[in-house]
Amino acid sequence: MVLALVLIGCLVVLALAGLFAFGLRRRLIQRAGGTFDCSLRVAPEPAEGGESRGAVVKEEDGKGWAYGVARYSGDAIEWFRVFSYSPRPRRVLARDAIEVLARRAPEGEEELALLSDAVVLVCRCGGERLELAMSEDALTGFLAWLEAAPPGQRVNVA
């Protein structure tokens, strides 16, 4: 009986330590400032026929949305998964490599997976098609950051 109580106590302590680590990691990421909530997904490529909204895509090509926090860092955006213990960003998006293709409202099941006021931004970054979902305020700041590139840098904002 004592052994069972000790094991349960250890599990509770480990669970609390894990939750504390999540909170501490997020606080450390946000400490430098310039952060915003940003969900990300690797988007499937549209079928032949271009970037039209009605293009058919193969279901298995797309991955689900991952909730995260993005941070401005010089000429790049660092994106961190929320539910991770890694102190390093999962993705780094360089400003000169980001090409904005379109903006849209969440559709279908996306409305359930994303925050209530999210806007989806379809981008191409380094040859990979990504979708970023953020609030309208964060979108305004993101697009302003893209347009504020130093002279001579190529900027493509839809």
N, C-alpha and C positions, 0 to 999 in steps of 0.2 A: 504494500500500500504506500509506504514511504517512497519507494523507488518510482512509482507511478506519479506521485505528486511532484517529485523532483524533476522528472522528465517533462511533465506538463508545464512546470514553472520555467524550465529551460526553453521550451518551445515558445512560451509567451514572451520571454525576454528577447529571444532571437527575432520574433515577429516585430516587436517594438523597435529593436535596433535597426531592422530593415526599413521600417517606416521612417524612422529618424534619419537614416542615410539618404532616402529619397528627398526628404525635405531639405536637408543640409546641402545636397548636390544642387538642387534647384536654386537655393539661396546663393550659393557660390557662383553659379552661372549668371544669375541676375545681378550680382554685386557690381559688375563692371558697367551696368546700364546698357541701354540700347537693345532691350529684348522685347519680344512679342510672341504671343501664342501663334503657332503655325503648324497645321497638319500637313503632311506630305505623303504623296504616293507616286510611285513610278507608273506612269500612264502607258497604256497600250498604244501602239502605233496604229493610226487609222489604216483601213484597207486602201488599196489603190483607188485613187480618186481625190486625194488631197486631204486637207485639214478640215473638211466640212463637218458640221455638227452631226449630220445624219450618217456619217461614215460608219460602216460596220467594223467592229474590232473583234479579235479573237478573245474570248473570255479568259483563257488561261494566261494571256500575256500581261494582264494588269495585276497589280498587287493591291491589297487593301490599304486604307488610310492608316497612318501612324501619327498619333498625337505627339506634338513636340513643342519645343521652344527654340526660336531663332534669335541670333544675336548678331548685330552689326559689328564687324571687326575689320576696320580699314576698308579695303576694296573687296571684301568678301562677306558673305553671310555664313555663319556657322550654325548648323542645325543639329540640335540634340533631341534624342528621344526622351520623353518624359519618364517612361517606365524602364529605365536602365540605370546601372550604377557606374557606367563608364564616365570618366571626367573629360574624355575627348569627344568632339562633335562627330556625329555619324556621317554627316556630309558637310562639305565646304563648297559653297557656290560662289565662284569668282564673278565680280560685277561685269567684266568684259566678256564673259562666256554666257551670260543669261540673255536669252532672247524671248521676249514675251509674245506669245502667239494669240491668245484670246483671254477673255474674262467671262465668267458665267456664274449663274446661281447654282447651288447644289441641286441635283436631280435625283428623284427616286429614293433609294436607300441611303444615299449620301447625306440626306437631310438628317437622318438618325445618327450617322457616324460623326458628323461634324458639329461644331458649336453653332448655336442658333443664328447668330448674325454673320456667318461665314460667307465669303465670296471666294470662288475658285479661280485661280489664275493658272492658265495653261502656259507652260514655258518649255523651252529647249535649253539645256545646259550641257555643254560638252558633248553634243550629239545624242544625249539622252532626253527623252520627253518626260517632264515632271509636271505634277499638278500640286500647287500650294494653296491651302485654304487658310484664310486669315480674316480678321474683322475688317470692316470698311475703313476704320481709322488706320489700322496697320497697313492696309493696302495703299492708302494715300502716302504714308511714310515710305513704304517700300518703293513705289514708283518714283517718288521724289528723290530717293537715294540713287536709284538707277539713272535718272536723268541728270543728276549732279556729278556725273563722271568727269574726271579731269579732261582738259582739252586734248583732242587727238584720239580718245578712246571711242570705239564704236559702241553706240547705244541703240537698242531696238526695243521700243516700248509701244505696244499696240494701243 
